[in-house]
């Protein structure tokens, strides 16, 4: 921990939606109706595939509808198109279903996921003749919604949300993982896939005796997008051969349905860390929680990103300062795109109502350059 702490160098935050420093985008501290938040995104891919957002205020289109805070982390793969699409469409779909049902519920969130999926698959169909590779692009999708003292967590893929809860027994804050991950590296996920596809002996394949993959291609079993593994009409030419399966399939291989849990917030619940798997490759749940608990709130998401990068650098026996000089694209060989959203919970306001005039909307990563930029 001492090694990564020495890598930290504070920057000056400004007003507005966020700041950019090379490949790093950050919003050091902002307010949502249930407390404060901090966001940071570091680009590693040639095009940023991570997208994220915080929407705080009305959760429906009705004046008398539910209010709260919505957090989304979308970790794209194969390209940025699906994660960008979800960043635009998932929250409006949630508001639409919350308006229809006149409440927020697990069913409303699930319907928002599935509607967003159908919209994207329709786009793939429209673009099939001119952009068939859109069928091979997908995104993991992690959502948290705070409303009326409850935290709803919905996840499709392997992003993760971790709760920091006061634990008097250890004299600190304990990490509690709230999301279920859908990655073939977990035996439970492989078992689920085998049960769903009993006639397919190759539904999960161990690649190079190291990594389990669904159909030998992809690690996640749930996502939005990845049309080529959900609809057989997209698993053929003109899609590139590396994505086409040798045998046709009659039912979707991947699913867009999220795992959803509901957590009643207690006075011991201090903060939530939402992050794409790029963070968790380098920091454990407890390490991340300890960092958040040990430092000021201002800039804490940026601190988590930079400490993860310091660990990534150490794994490659290099200095953090040298890692910073590596350009996007090449940087992907050292770490993934990383998105972090830290949401602090103000217990006095978890039942707070809001108005349209107090709504907050922040999109992570907007402004990160696509040119050959160097930086943090």
PAFIKOL-84253 format. One line per field, with one value per residue (C-alpha): residue number from 0; x, y, z. Coordinates in Angstrom, 2 decimals. Example, Ala and Ser with C-alpha at 12.3 -4.5 7.8 and 13.67 -1.06 7.14 Angstrom:
seq: (0, 1)
X: (12.30, 13.67)
Y: (-4.50, -1.06)
Z: (7.80, 7.14)
***
This chain:
seq: (0, 1, 2, 3, 4, 5, 6, 7, 8, 9, 10, 11, 12, 13, 14, 15, 16, 17, 18, 19, 20, 21, 22, 23, 24, 25, 26, 27, 28, 29, 30, 31, 32, 33, 34, 35, 36, 37, 38, 39, 40, 41, 42, 43, 44, 45, 46, 47, 48, 49, 50, 51, 52, 53, 54, 55, 56, 57, 58, 59, 60, 61, 62, 63, 64, 65, 66, 67, 68, 69, 70, 71, 72, 73, 74, 75, 76, 77, 78, 79, 80, 81, 82, 83, 84, 85, 86, 87, 88, 89, 90, 91, 92, 93, 94, 95, 96, 97, 98, 99, 100, 101, 102, 103, 104, 105, 106, 107, 108, 109, 110, 111, 112, 113, 114, 115, 116, 117, 118, 119, 120, 121, 122, 123, 124, 125, 126, 127, 128, 129, 130, 131, 132, 133, 134, 135, 136, 137, 138, 139, 140, 141, 142, 143, 144, 145, 146, 147, 148, 149, 150, 151, 152, 153, 154, 155, 156, 157, 158, 159, 160, 161, 162, 163, 164, 165, 166, 167, 168, 169, 170, 171, 172, 173, 174, 175, 176, 177, 178, 179, 180, 181, 182, 183, 184, 185, 186, 187, 188, 189, 190, 191, 192, 193, 194, 195, 196, 197, 198, 199, 200, 201, 202, 203, 204, 205, 206, 207, 208, 209, 210, 211, 212, 213, 214, 215, 216, 217, 218, 219, 220, 221, 222, 223, 224, 225, 226, 227, 228, 229, 230, 231, 232, 233, 234, 235, 236, 237, 238, 239, 240, 241, 242, 243, 244, 245, 246, 247, 248, 249, 250, 251, 252, 253, 254, 255, 256, 257, 258, 259, 260, 261, 262, 263, 264, 265, 266, 267, 268, 269, 270, 271, 272, 273, 274, 275, 276, 277, 278, 279, 280, 281, 282, 283, 284, 285, 286, 287, 288, 289, 290, 291, 292, 293, 294, 295, 296, 297, 298, 299, 300, 301, 302, 303, 304, 305, 306, 307, 308, 309, 310, 311, 312, 313, 314, 315, 316, 317, 318, 319, 320, 321, 322, 323, 324, 325, 326, 327, 328, 329, 330, 331, 332, 333, 334, 335, 336, 337, 338, 339, 340, 341, 342, 343, 344, 345, 346, 347, 348, 349, 350, 351, 352, 353, 354, 355, 356, 357, 358, 359, 360, 361, 362, 363, 364, 365, 366, 367, 368, 369, 370, 371, 372, 373, 374, 375)
X: (0.00, 2.87, 4.26, 1.04, 0.43, 3.67, 2.32, -0.44, -0.19, -3.30, -4.59, -6.85, -10.50, -12.74, -16.40, -18.50, -18.98, -15.40, -11.78, -9.38, -5.67, -4.28, -6.01, -7.61, -11.08, -12.20, -14.87, -13.28, -16.42, -20.04, -23.39, -26.28, -29.51, -28.37, -24.84, -21.68, -19.83, -16.45, -15.76, -12.69, -11.99, -8.64, -8.40, -6.21, -7.84, -7.41, -11.02, -12.45, -14.79, -15.89, -18.87, -20.51, -23.08, -24.71, -28.29, -29.74, -33.22, -36.47, -36.43, -39.57, -41.26, -44.03, -43.96, -45.10, -42.82, -39.89, -36.67, -33.18, -29.74, -28.92, -25.35, -24.32, -20.98, -20.80, -17.65, -17.65, -15.85, -15.17, -15.61, -17.28, -20.62, -22.71, -21.48, -22.15, -25.63, -26.44, -25.17, -27.76, -30.73, -30.78, -31.71, -34.51, -35.88, -35.81, -37.72, -40.25, -41.03, -41.00, -43.57, -45.76, -45.61, -45.63, -42.82, -39.26, -38.85, -36.59, -39.01, -38.76, -34.95, -35.04, -37.45, -35.14, -32.21, -34.21, -35.71, -32.25, -31.04, -33.89, -33.21, -29.55, -30.32, -32.71, -29.87, -27.61, -30.28, -30.63, -26.85, -26.22, -25.57, -23.20, -21.67, -21.95, -19.23, -21.67, -23.03, -19.77, -19.77, -21.22, -20.99, -21.18, -23.78, -23.74, -26.46, -27.19, -30.26, -30.77, -34.45, -36.54, -33.82, -33.20, -30.28, -31.13, -28.15, -28.50, -25.62, -25.02, -21.32, -18.29, -18.24, -18.62, -20.07, -18.63, -20.17, -18.06, -19.76, -18.61, -17.52, -16.85, -15.47, -12.47, -12.35, -12.71, -14.81, -15.55, -15.96, -19.16, -19.59, -23.19, -23.13, -23.08, -20.57, -21.24, -17.81, -16.92, -13.95, -16.49, -17.56, -21.12, -21.40, -20.07, -22.57, -25.40, -24.41, -24.23, -27.70, -29.09, -27.36, -27.37, -26.83, -23.78, -20.57, -18.62, -20.72, -17.67, -14.11, -10.82, -8.50, -4.76, -5.39, -5.73, -8.94, -12.53, -14.56, -18.15, -17.99, -14.24, -14.77, -15.92, -15.57, -18.86, -22.11, -24.41, -24.21, -26.08, -25.21, -23.05, -25.82, -23.80, -24.16, -27.85, -29.46, -28.39, -29.30, -26.15, -23.82, -23.05, -21.45, -20.57, -19.52, -15.81, -15.04, -13.45, -16.86, -18.90, -19.74, -19.33, -22.73, -26.02, -27.75, -31.46, -31.51, -29.37, -25.97, -25.59, -28.32, -29.07, -31.15, -29.41, -28.98, -30.83, -30.57, -32.19, -30.32, -31.89, -29.42, -28.41, -26.60, -23.46, -23.38, -20.89, -20.13, -20.34, -17.58, -18.87, -16.11, -15.39, -13.29, -10.16, -9.99, -10.63, -7.81, -5.38, -7.15, -9.10, -12.48, -10.99, -8.00, -10.32, -12.57, -9.56, -8.31, -11.68, -11.94, -8.42, -8.41, -10.54, -13.56, -12.30, -10.56, -11.02, -12.07, -8.97, -6.87, -8.33, -7.55, -3.98, -3.26, -4.55, -2.19, 0.70, -0.02, -0.26, 3.13, 4.70, 3.44, 5.39, 8.44, 8.22, 7.70, 4.34, 5.95, 6.97, 3.50, 2.05, 4.07, 2.57, 0.00, -3.56, -3.89, -0.44, -1.50, -4.06, -1.20, -0.62, -4.14, -7.75, -9.92, -10.85, -13.98, -14.60, -17.62, -17.56, -20.95, -21.06, -24.32, -25.71, -28.00, -30.03, -31.04, -31.65, -35.41, -35.05, -37.30, -36.19, -37.44, -36.48, -34.65, -32.21, -31.47, -27.81, -26.49, -22.81, -21.31, -17.89, -15.16, -16.65, -13.77, -11.11, -9.30, -9.21, -5.91, -2.51, -2.61, -0.24, -0.94, -1.94)
Y: (0.00, 2.36, 1.82, 2.82, 5.76, 7.35, 7.38, 9.82, 13.41, 15.58, 17.66, 20.70, 19.98, 22.54, 23.24, 21.53, 17.91, 16.71, 17.31, 15.61, 14.96, 13.00, 9.61, 10.29, 11.77, 12.65, 14.36, 14.66, 15.42, 16.03, 15.96, 13.56, 13.73, 10.95, 12.25, 12.86, 11.03, 10.84, 9.47, 8.62, 6.88, 5.89, 4.89, 1.98, 0.83, 2.66, 3.78, 4.09, 1.14, 1.97, 4.28, 5.40, 7.78, 9.19, 10.41, 11.84, 13.22, 11.98, 8.30, 8.54, 11.03, 11.66, 14.70, 12.47, 9.56, 8.08, 10.00, 8.78, 8.16, 5.96, 4.73, 2.89, 1.34, -0.16, -2.10, -2.59, -5.27, -5.57, -1.82, 1.18, 1.16, -0.91, 0.78, 4.19, 3.06, 1.78, 5.03, 6.85, 4.50, 2.49, 5.31, 6.69, 3.15, 2.81, 6.11, 4.92, 1.68, 3.42, 5.85, 3.03, 1.12, 4.32, 2.93, 1.67, -2.08, -4.96, -5.72, -2.14, -2.41, -5.81, -4.50, -1.53, -3.90, -6.10, -3.14, -1.63, -4.98, -5.19, -1.65, -2.45, -5.71, -3.75, -1.35, -4.31, -5.58, -2.16, -1.84, -5.49, -4.92, -1.97, -2.64, -6.36, -6.19, -4.34, -7.82, -8.72, -5.71, -5.91, -4.51, -5.61, -3.60, -2.77, -0.57, 0.64, 2.64, 4.26, 4.96, 5.20, 3.78, 0.79, -0.02, -2.00, -3.67, -5.12, -6.73, -8.46, -9.26, -8.98, -5.39, -5.15, -3.03, -3.25, -1.75, -0.22, -0.90, 0.14, -2.90, -2.14, -5.64, -4.88, -1.18, -0.16, -0.66, -4.08, -4.75, -6.49, -7.43, -6.81, -7.86, -11.32, -11.70, -13.65, -14.83, -18.33, -18.36, -19.10, -22.73, -21.69, -19.79, -22.78, -25.04, -22.61, -22.60, -26.41, -26.70, -24.19, -25.95, -29.68, -30.78, -28.61, -30.17, -27.11, -24.47, -23.65, -24.39, -24.17, -22.17, -22.86, -24.70, -21.29, -19.42, -20.64, -19.08, -19.41, -21.28, -20.74, -17.06, -14.83, -14.84, -13.24, -15.19, -12.15, -8.86, -6.35, -6.68, -9.57, -10.25, -12.95, -15.15, -14.41, -14.50, -17.06, -14.59, -12.64, -15.64, -15.89, -13.96, -11.13, -11.39, -12.15, -15.90, -15.67, -14.80, -17.39, -20.66, -23.88, -25.19, -23.27, -22.61, -22.57, -20.46, -17.57, -18.53, -15.31, -13.53, -9.86, -10.55, -9.08, -10.59, -8.24, -7.85, -5.40, -4.11, -2.07, 0.65, 0.85, 3.56, 1.40, 1.60, 4.34, 4.18, 2.11, 1.44, 0.72, -0.29, -2.15, -5.28, -3.33, -2.06, -5.43, -7.06, -5.07, -4.28, -6.60, -5.59, -4.89, -2.98, -0.69, -0.13, 0.61, 3.23, 4.98, 4.87, 6.23, 9.33, 12.45, 12.10, 14.72, 12.86, 9.40, 7.73, 9.13, 7.80, 4.30, 4.38, 5.55, 3.05, 0.26, 1.50, 1.49, -2.16, -2.89, -1.24, -3.20, -6.47, -5.64, -4.58, -1.01, 2.37, 4.10, 7.13, 4.92, 3.40, 6.91, 7.51, 4.55, 5.52, 4.30, 1.03, -0.14, 0.64, -2.20, -4.70, -3.37, -2.70, -2.41, 0.68, 1.38, 3.15, 3.91, 5.59, 6.04, 6.93, 8.18, 7.64, 10.42, 8.61, 11.74, 11.98, 8.40, 9.02, 12.48, 13.54, 15.80, 17.95, 18.29, 21.51, 19.64, 16.83, 15.84, 14.13, 13.26, 11.02, 9.58, 9.82, 12.57, 14.55, 11.84, 12.38, 9.85, 11.24, 9.83, 11.47, 10.63, 11.09, 9.55)
Z: (0.00, 0.76, -2.73, -4.47, -2.13, -3.27, -6.83, -5.92, -7.04, -6.65, -9.53, -9.36, -10.12, -11.74, -12.17, -14.79, -15.75, -15.40, -16.30, -18.70, -18.11, -21.05, -21.04, -17.65, -17.18, -13.67, -11.61, -8.20, -6.21, -7.03, -5.26, -5.73, -3.76, -1.43, -0.75, -2.76, -5.51, -7.22, -10.73, -12.79, -16.11, -17.59, -21.25, -22.34, -25.58, -28.87, -28.45, -24.95, -24.48, -20.91, -20.43, -17.19, -15.78, -12.67, -12.89, -9.70, -9.27, -10.88, -11.82, -13.96, -16.27, -13.74, -11.44, -8.57, -9.48, -7.55, -7.04, -6.29, -7.72, -10.71, -11.32, -14.48, -15.45, -18.95, -19.84, -23.59, -25.58, -29.29, -29.68, -28.02, -29.85, -27.42, -24.25, -25.81, -26.87, -23.37, -21.87, -23.98, -23.76, -20.50, -18.12, -20.36, -20.61, -16.81, -16.49, -19.06, -17.21, -13.81, -15.24, -16.51, -13.21, -11.10, -8.97, -9.08, -8.72, -9.71, -12.53, -13.84, -13.92, -15.64, -18.27, -18.89, -19.52, -21.89, -23.77, -24.26, -25.54, -28.06, -29.25, -29.85, -31.65, -33.88, -34.66, -35.53, -37.91, -39.55, -40.00, -40.97, -44.66, -44.16, -40.73, -39.92, -37.27, -35.02, -34.30, -32.53, -30.16, -26.66, -23.16, -19.56, -17.71, -13.97, -12.48, -8.97, -7.98, -4.58, -3.93, -0.74, 1.47, -0.79, -3.08, -6.20, -7.88, -11.38, -13.22, -16.54, -16.95, -14.69, -13.45, -9.67, -6.88, -3.38, -0.25, 2.52, 5.86, 9.32, 11.33, 14.98, 15.42, 13.19, 14.00, 10.37, 7.26, 5.80, 2.08, 1.00, -2.65, -3.72, -7.37, -8.87, -11.72, -14.90, -15.99, -17.17, -14.78, -12.03, -11.73, -10.85, -14.15, -16.11, -14.35, -15.19, -18.86, -18.99, -17.47, -19.97, -22.90, -22.03, -25.63, -26.22, -24.90, -26.08, -24.36, -22.21, -23.32, -21.43, -23.68, -23.48, -20.18, -18.54, -19.34, -19.55, -22.35, -23.55, -26.88, -26.67, -27.58, -24.73, -20.94, -19.90, -20.04, -19.86, -21.70, -23.80, -27.46, -28.75, -31.25, -32.98, -29.87, -29.36, -32.78, -35.38, -38.15, -37.21, -36.99, -40.69, -43.52, -43.85, -40.17, -39.86, -39.71, -36.23, -34.77, -36.66, -34.94, -36.92, -35.80, -35.80, -32.47, -31.76, -28.57, -27.34, -25.95, -23.95, -21.97, -21.34, -18.23, -15.18, -11.74, -9.41, -5.64, -3.24, -0.22, 2.58, 3.45, 7.10, 9.11, 8.90, 5.10, 4.22, 0.49, -2.69, -5.22, -8.73, -11.13, -14.34, -13.98, -14.93, -11.35, -9.71, -11.70, -9.56, -6.28, -4.00, -2.59, 0.83, -0.57, -2.51, 0.52, 2.75, 0.29, 0.18, 3.96, 4.49, 2.29, 1.71, -0.53, -2.98, -5.81, -4.29, -7.57, -9.24, -6.38, -6.83, -10.55, -10.03, -7.27, -9.52, -12.25, -9.82, -9.07, -12.81, -13.32, -10.49, -11.98, -15.13, -13.10, -14.31, -12.74, -12.70, -14.34, -17.29, -17.59, -17.88, -21.05, -22.93, -25.55, -25.77, -27.68, -26.63, -23.06, -23.29, -22.94, -19.42, -18.15, -19.31, -19.53, -15.91, -14.69, -11.01, -9.43, -5.65, -4.18, -0.60, 1.27, 3.42, 5.83, 6.52, 2.86, 1.74, 1.84, 0.31, -2.55, -5.37, -8.21, -11.86, -11.01, -8.74, -11.20, -11.74, -14.87, -15.38, -18.08, -17.38, -19.96, -22.11, -23.52, -23.36, -26.68, -29.50, -30.79, -29.83, -26.43, -23.61, -19.96, -16.66)
***
